[in-house]
Amino acid sequence: MATETVQTHTPTPWRRGKASDAIVADAPLRPFDSPEDVAYYGGYLIAESVTVANQDFIVRACNVHEELLEALRELVRQDACQRATQATDIGLAMAVDRAWTAIAHAEGR
């Protein structure tokens, strides 16, 4: 039986690099980053040729992704949210459904 390789992302936090269009991390994911590249980019390169507005958006989104996902999971696990799916408050029930969908998308399902 073949074993499946799990691909992980570069550990957070991510940040803007010294090179004006780069996003970097403090921890390596790839074993082949040279010390010269790390010094040039100001960290371990994740992406380059990224606009400043997209750099800020990507960095904020990636750095808070796991925390937001766990908070959303906890909210939908709470009894109040579970009861809301059977309650007459259709707006809250729809919000809980959207939260479950968002969790599934964030987990790649």
C-alpha positions, 0 to 999 in steps of 0.5 A: 500500500502506498503511503500518502505524503502530507505537504505542509506549509512554511511555519508562521509567522510570515512577514514582508522581506527586505526585498521590496516584493518578497514574503518571507518566514523565519523558519525554513521549509525547503532544505536548499535555501542558501545563506546568501538568499536568506540574507538578501530576502531577509528571511526564508523566501515564500513568494516574490514579485508580490505587490505591497497591498497583496503582501500585507493581505497574504501575511495577515491572512496566513498569520491569523488563519489557524487562530481564526479557524480554531475560533470558528470551530469552537463557536460552531461547537457551542451549544448555542450555535447548535441549537440555533440550527433548529431555532426560529432565528433563520439568520443565525442558523444561516450564519452557522451553516456559512461557518461550517462551509467556511471551515470545510473550505479552510480545511481543503474539503 
